[in-house]
Amino acid sequence: MFCRSCGACQPVSGGDASTSGASSGLSPRAAAILSYLPWLGWIAGIYILASAQFRRDRETRFHAYQGLYLFVAWLLVDWAIGPWFEILPGPELPVGALLHLLLIGVWIFMLVKTSRGERYVLPVVGELAERSL
């Protein structure tokens, strides 16, 4: 048992289930699923990585990192890749919109995989998440 205030590995004396940490609130699977919510998963990812509850849970932290990196990919498409293709001369291709659709599909795919309890490592983003652990 860990002390909630200092994180030290000591027996916590007395109290009911709420003070002893028996009911921690968010389950690891629910936390991992929340990491892949489109446009909002980054908030859950930061919570997971900052939370003492998931400090030693490598699986949940992996999903948090992978979800954060998917959001970073979204931002790159939104701020860098999409505008770059708009300023290029020639026919205007909806590259940014297609990449956004691809990322939404990946988010949905990861929501389904994670809700089933399956671990799936995405090609580039998953490798970065593995290294971040």
ABEGO torsion letter per residue (X at the ends): XBBAAAGBBBBBBEEBAAAAGABAGBBAAAAAAAAABBGAAAAAAAAAAABAAAAABAAAAAAAAAAAAAAAAAAAAAAAAAAAAAABBEBBBBAAAAAAAAAAAAAAAAAAAAAAGBBBBBAAAAAAAAAAX
